[in-house]
Amino acid sequence: MKVLLRTLFFSVALTTTVFGQQFDLQNLSVFNNIHTNYGNAVADYDLDGDLDVFIVAYKASTPKDRTSWSRLLNNRNSTLEDDIQFSGPLAREAYNNDWGLSLGASWGDFNNDEYPDLLIANQNTTELYQNMQDGTFKNITATSNIESCASCNNAGGLWWDFNNDGFLDLYLYFLDTKNKLYKNNGDGTFTLTDNALGLNDPSRTWSCLPIDANNDGWLDIYVVNDFGLSKFYVNNNGASFTEATKAYNLENKGCGMGSTIGDYNNDGIFDIYVTNIAESLVNPLFKGTSTNIFENTTLQQKVGNGNFGWGTNFFDADNDGDQDLYVVNGHEDLHYKNVFFKNLLTEGENFFENWSNASKANGMANGMSTEVFDYNNDGYLDILVSNTNDKPYLYKNTTAQSNAWVQINLKGTTVNKNAVGSKVKAYVKDNTLHRFHHGASIMGQSIKPVHFGLGTAKKIDSISVSWPNGTKEVIYNIATNQKITITEQQGMTFGDNYVPTEEEEEEEEGEKDIQEDLPTNLSVNTMPNPFSNFIDFHIESNSLETSEIVIEIFTLNGIRIEKIVDTKPEDLNKWTKRWQPNATNTSLTPGIYFYNISYNNQRKIGKLVFTP
């Protein structure tokens, strides 16, 4: 009863909260010479802990016109400064070449040296710049075998590991010619694949999203096209791609432009949102389902009208545990306010509400691309918008609620360095939150931490990472309100575990007493604990189902060192499973370990102490 009353009080408190000013437009002097922009992207290019910004100038770049320069803005302690080494005349070797108009920018660490490299997509060429680790970049387009297009519009590039070899490949998309797929050879060069392995879409592509829609461990791709059908392609184990748009119910016949991936209903299945010209065709929200076939829920969720839509992002603006939605729009003389859709899932509703005016992120310039990132390291995501007829908008998040958060930097060792393509889960109280790590947006791609809003949670029970190669790691008992790093095969290599105060310990004990009075299908006792040679898991369940039970043992850093699979005897409610580390050649050092036991949709986590 106490648990029920607490839940009801929490729900009422949320629904009566007044949503005040959430964003504050920043008047930054560094934007004064930046005008007429298309793509943008963020990454910590100098590895100083702050996310830096690259903004693409649409004009043909000339030495004397500073407004024509694309800009690399170095974030120094939450202050954006123009990095003249890259933004000025040194950005390109020769200005007498006709580079044409610029469109997109994509950060991707193609050589796995931890330093983000940059692809710039232009009207008449494609440029790949290698990060030289000293604050400078080198144009390696020719030596890397990336072929420029002398008379086409390259809208952007997608970095992804389509063949799971640990190196980021490159998918170039165009507005007036067939798209191209380059395979990363792992030696600083790329190979252009024949017919892009089936991805040589000839349509007008503004954005594309990598997503493992059928959960087979291979990244599929959704190609968002203007003036035609957007197309979904299934990855055939890295060897080729098959168009399956209709089969997955991802048909969008409008003027597709921007796109984003999220899990708006917290069901663990990723959803896709696409922007169109809403006056002719509303923006579709494709809800992922357990059958892998998407369902169009635009009308139910009330997010169809994004006006003349371009960039869009799913993100948890107020850190309340559900993902909100942002859409920028505008075209020439058609001026519309940008749209902020507040997700009301945490408030107990199953739809979004248009809170554009209340959010004050509703600028009226002709917006093109947008990115959300924590530029001032306060735990709340801010919004960057590139405009074609005004300087960029940077909206500082000023949400009043003091909700908890965590930001996770992923670091690959056998997979690509930034672990693009990973799936991350955060277990908090009775909720499980899901994120797909990819960074792609319209005319851009970013390298940034995975962000979770955690509501009123005081700790994170566990974080699970499914790496692109199919392996999985779990870390337990993590403190909130911090940035952490999870390194493949090493667990949490930077960050703090949760240490409760005396009051929190008393509260946890009280909640534990309440929970013990509730019916459960699974209970676990461990004996002896501490242990030396063996430990017995005494397991009890009042479920009559015969099903597999899985026992996993983890280190404090979340590295799984043992997995035991057993079957519950059909006629027994109690049984024992013994673990002998020596029998499985599992080497243990003295200390604390965790077990995770799963059976019949039930889960128990506990502590083990090894004392040889």
N, C-alpha and C positions, 0 to 999 in steps of 0.2 A: 504494500500500500504506500509506503514511503517513497519507493522508486516511482510509482505511478504519479503521486502528487508532485514530486520533483520534476518529472517529465512534463506534466501539465503546466506547471508554473513557468518552466523554461519556454514552452511553446507560446504561452500567452505573452510573456515578456518580449519575445521576438516579434510577434504580430503587432504589438502596440508601439514598437520602436519607431520613432520618427526618422525617416531617411533624410538627413540634412544635406548640406553641401558636401559633395564627395570629392570633387576635383577642382583644382585652382589653376587657371591658365597662367603659365610662367612667362614673364616678359624678359627673355634672355637676350642680351646684347649680341651674343654670338650668332643669333638668327638674323640680324639686321641685313647682312649681305647674302642671305640665302633665300632664294625666291624661285618659284616655278619648279617644283620637285615631283618626282615620281616615286621610285622605290626607296625603302629604307630598311636597315637591318642593324642589329646590335650584337656585340661580342666583346669579351675582354681580350683585346688583341695584344696588350702588353702584360697580361697576367698580373695586374696589380690589385685585383679584387673588385674593381669597378667595371660596369658594363659601358663600353664605348659605343658610339653611334656613327654609322655611315649613312649619309643622305645623298641620293642621286639627283643631280641637277639635270633637268630635261633639255636645256639649251645645248647647242653645239659648243663645246668648250673652247674658249679663246683666252690667251694670257692676260689681256687687259680688263676683261669683264669678269669681276669676281663673282657676280651672280650666276655665271655660267659654269662655275667649278662645282663638281661633286665634292662633298666634304667628309673628312674623317674627324669627328669631334671626340677628343680625348676626355674621358671622365676622370677628373682628379678631385677626389673627396667630394663628390656630388656636384661638382661644377664642370660644365661642358666647355672645353676650350678647343679652338680651331688648331688642328695639327697641320701646320703649314707645310711640313715635309711631304705630306701626301696630297693635301688639298690644293696646293699652289702649283706653280709651273713644273715642279718635279714630279707631278702625278703621272705625266706621260712623257715619253722621250722626245716627241716631236709634235708641235702643235700645227705644223704645216700640213699634216695628214688630215684628211676629211673623216673624222671619227663619227660625225653625225650626231643625232640626238641620243641621249642616254635614257635607259628605262629601269633596269633592275640591278640589285646587288645581293650577293649570297655569300655568307661566311661558311667555310668548311675546312677542317683540318685534313687536307687530302693526303699529307705525308706523315701523319701520326706523330708529329713532334711536339704536340700540345699547343702550338702557336697557331691561331686561326688565320687561314689564308682567305683571299677575297676574289670572287668572280664578279666582274662588271659587265652587264649586258647592254649593248649599244645598238643604234640603228644600223650601222654598217660594219660592226665588228664585235667580237667577244674578247675580253681581256681577262687573263688569270694572273693574279699577283701573289707571289710567295712571300709570306711573312719571314723576314730575315732575323727575327728575334732581337733586334737592336732598335726597334722603333721605325724601321724602314721596310719598304716592300720592293720586290723586283718583278718586273714583267717577264713571265716565263711562258707566255702563250705559245710561241713558236716552238720552243724546246720541249714543251709538254705534249705537243702534237694536237693541241686544240685548234681546229680549223675555223678561221674567221669567215664571215659571210659578207661579201662586198656590197650586196644590195638587198638586205633583208632587215627585219626588225626583230632582234633578239630580246624578248621580254624578260627573261630571267633564266636561272639555272637551279636545279634541285640536286643537292648533295644527299646521297643515300647509298646504302650497301645492298644492292639488289641481289648479289650472288653470295652474300655471307662469307666473304673471304677476309674480312677485317679491314678493308680499305674502302673509302668513300668513292663511289662512282658518280658520274655527272650526267644529268638529263637536261639538255638545253631545249627550251620551248620558245616558239616563234609566233609572230602575228601573221606572217605571209608566206611561210614555207614549211616543209615537214620538220617535225621535231627530231632531235638527234640524241642518241645514248652512247656515252663514252665509258668504256670499262677502264678502271684504274689498274695499271699494271704493277703497282707497288714499288716502282723505281723512279717515280717522278714523271712518268709519261702515261698517256692514255691511248686507248685504241678505239676508234670509231666502229661500232658494231653494225653489221649488215641489217639494213631496214629497222634499226633500233630494236632488234629482237621482237618486232611486232608493235613497237611504240612510236613508229614514225607517223604520228597523227598529223594530218595535213590541215587541221582546222586552226582557228585563231585562238591560241592558248594564252591566257593571262596568269593562271596559277595552276599548281598541281600538288597533290597530297600523297605521301606514302602512308599506307595503312595495311596491316595484316588482317584483312576483313574476314578471311576464312580460318584464321588461327592455325595455320599450318607451318608457321615459322619462317615464311618467305614474304617479303614486303611486296604487296600489290600497289597499284597506283591509280588515283582518280585524277583525270586530266580535265580541267575546267575550261571550256571553250566558249568563245563569243560567236554570235551569228551561227549557231548550230548546236548539235547535241554534245554535251559533256560526256566523256567516256571513262568507263572503269575497266581496268585490265588486271587479270589474275596472273600472278607470277607462277610459272611452271618450273619450280625448283631452280631458278636462276638461269635456265637455259633459253627461255622464250616467254612471251606474254600472250594471253588470249583475251580478246575483248568480250566482256560479260556484263555490260551495262544493264541490259534489260533483265537478265537473270538475277541480278542483285538489287533490282528496283532502284537504280540510281540515275534514272533518266531526268535530265534537266534540259529542256529545249529552249530555254530563254537565252539571254545575252549573259552567259556565265562569266564572272570576272573574279571576285575574291572567294576565298574558301578557308575553312578552319575546322579543326577536329577537337572535340571535347567529350565529356560524359555528363551531359546536363542533368540526367535523372539519377545519377549515382548507382546505376545497375551493373557497372563493370563492363559494359559493352560500348564501344566508342561510336560517337555520332558525328555527322558531317553537316555543316551549314554552308550554303553557297549564296553569293549575292548576284542579283540580276537587276534589270531595270524594272522596278516593282510596278510601275504604271502599266506595263504590258504583261509581266509575269512575276508573281510574288517570289520572294526568296525561299527556297526549299530548305527545311530542316529534316534531314534523313536520320531517323532514330535507328541505331543498331539493335538487332534482336538476336535471340539465342539460336535462331535458324540461319544466321548469317545474311538473311535477306532484309534489307533496310525498309523502314516504313516512313512515309512522308507524314510528319506530324505538325506541319506548319500552322494549320488552322487551329489545332488544339492548343499549341504553345504560344500563339499570338505574336509570332516574330516575322511574319511575311512581308511587312511593309518597311523596307529599308531605303525607299526612294530610289535614286539613281546610284545603286550600290557599287562600291569598290572594295576597299580593304575591310576585313572583319576579324574579330578575335573572340574566342571563348576564354574567359578568365574569371577568377574569383575576386571581384573588386573589393568586397568588404570582408573577406576572409571568414565568411560564415559557414563555409563547408559546401556550397554549391557554386557552379560556374555561371556567371553572367555573360552577356553577349553585347558586343559593340560593333557598329557598322558606320563607316564613313561614306559619304556620297557627294555628288555634285557633277555638273558637266556644263562648261561654257556659261551660257546665260541662265541655266537652270540651277538655282541656288536653293539648297535644302539644308536643314539642320542635321548634323550627325546624330545618330540614334543610339541610345543606351537602353538595353532591355535588362531589367532586374529579374533574376531568377527567384521565384518565390517558393522553391522547394523546401528550404529550411523553415519557412514560415507556415508550412503545412499545405501549400497549394501546388497544383501540378501544371503550372504555366508561368510564362514571363509577363512582366508588365512594363510598359513604356515609361521609363523614368528619365527621359532625356533632359527635360528642363530641371528636374530636381538634382540631377547629377552635375549639371553645369559643364558637361563635356560635349555640348551641343553646338559647336562652332559652325558657321555657315560658309566657310570657304569651300572651294571645289577640292575635296579630299580625294586622294588616290590610294596610298598605302598606309597601313597603320601597324604599330608594334606595341606590345605591352611588356614592360620590364620595370624592375625596381631600381630606378636610376640613383636614388638617394639612400639606398640600403636601410630603409626603415621597416621593411617587411610587407609593405603594401605596394601593389603593382600600379605603375603610372602608365600614361598613354602618350605615344608619339604619333603624330599625323603629318604626312607629307601633303602639301597643297599645290595645285597648279597655278593659283592666282593670289597666293599670299605666302608669307613666311610660315615655317612649320609651327604646328601647335605642340606644346609639351604640357600635358595636364598632370600636375602633381596630385597624387591621391591624398585627400585630407579627410578620409572617413573618420568619424568620431568614435565608432565602436573600437574597443581594445581587444579585438579577437586575436587568437593565437595563429601562428603560421610556422612553416618550415620551408626552406629552399635547399634543394639537393643538387649538388654538382656531381655528375656521373663521369667516371673515368674508366675507360676500357683498357684492358691489357692484351687480350687476344682478339677482342672485337675492336671496331674503330674507336679512336681515342676519346671522342665525345659521346660514344655509346648511342649514336643516332639509331632509332628504331627500338629502343628499350620501352618496356611497359613497367610502370611503377605504381605500387599500391601502398597506401598509408592506412593502417588500422588504428582507429581512434574511438575509444569507448565502444558503442554498439554500431559504429559506422565504418564503412570501407570506402576510401576515396581512390580514384583511378586517374592516371595521366599517361598519355602517349607522347614520347619524347622525339620531336622531329624538327621543330623550328621553322617550318615552311609557311609562307604567306604570299600574297599577291606581289609579284615582282621582287621577292626578297626571301631571305632565310637567315635565321639568327642562331647563335649558340648562347644559350642562357640556362640558368638553373631550372629544375622542375619545381614548380611552386604549388604548395597546398595551403589553403585556408583551413583552419582547424576549429573555428568557433570558440567555445569556452573551455576547450580541452586543456588540461594542465600537463599532459604528457602524451607521447605517441607510443602505443603499445608495441607496434612493430612496423617496419617498412620493408616491403618486398620488391626486389628488382628482378625482372625477367630480361636478361641480356639478349641482344639480337641473335646470338648463337644457340639460344634455347636453354642455357643454364640459368639457375635461379639462386639468389642469395636473400637471406632474411636477417635483419638486425633488430634488436629488441630494446625497449625501454629508452626512448630517445627524448631529450628535452625539447620543448617548443621554443619558438622565437629565436631561431638561429639558422645560419647557413652551415650545412654539413657537406662532406664529400664521401661518396661511396665508391670504392675502387674495386673493380672486378677481381674476384678471388681473394680479396683482402678485407672486405667488410667496410665499416665506417673508419676511414683513415683520418678524418678531421671532423670534430664536433664533440658534443657533450652528451653523456647519458643523463637520464632524469634522476635527480636526487630529491626526494620529497622532504618538505619541512615537517616538523613535529605535528603541526595541525593537519597537514595533508596525510600523514601516516595514520592519524586517528580517524580521519574521514574515510580513508581507504579501508581500514579495519571495520568501520561501521557499515560500509557498503558491502563488504565481504560477508558480514553476519547476515545482512538482509538477503543476499544472494543464496546463502546456504539454506534458507528456508524455502526457496523456490524449487519446483520440480526440475530435474535435469536428467538427461539421457546418458550422461557420461561423467564418471568420476575416476580419479587416478591417485594412487598412493605409490610412493617409491621407497624401497627398502633394499639394503641399507643406504642411507643418504645422510652424511658423506659415505662414499664407497671407494673401494680400491680395486678388487678383481672383477666384480660384477655388480649389477644392480637389477632388481626385479621391478617391473612396472605392473602393479596390481590394478587391473582395469575393471570397472563395473558399469554396466549399461542396462537400463530397463527396456531398451528397444529389442524387439524380437527379430529384427532384420538380420540376415546373414550378409555381411559386407566386409570389405577390406578395411583394416585399420592400419594407419601409417604412423610410425614413430620416427621423428627426425631429431637429431642431436646437433646443436649449433655451439660455436664458440661465442665469447662475448662480443666479438666483432661481426657476428652474423654469418660466419662461414659454416656451411653444413658439413659435418664430418662423418655422419652416419645416417642411413635411411633404412628402416626395417619395415617390411610389409607383411602383415599377418591377416588371417581370416578369423573372424569371431565364430566360435562354435555355435551352431544353430540352437542347441538346447541349453546353453549356459549363459547366465547373466554376469558371471564373474569368471575371469581367467587371468593368467599371469604370463607375461613375456619377459624373458631374461636377456639382458644385453651384457656381453663379455667383450670388451674392446680388444683384448689380445686375440680372441678367436677370429676377428675380422681384420687383424693387423692394423688396427687403429691406434696411432700413437697419441697419447695424451700427456699434457704437462699439468702439474698440480694447479688447481684453480676452479673457477666457477664456469659451468656450462648451462645451456638451456635445452629443454625438450619441448617439442611441439607435437601433440598427438591429435590426429584427425580421424573421426569415425562418424558416419551417418549424419553429415552436415553439422557435427559438433566439433569443438576444438578446445583443447586444454593446453596451457603453457605453464611450465614450471622450471624450477632451478635445481641443478645438480652440482654437487661438490665432489671433486676427485682428489683424494689424498692417498697416494701410493705408499 
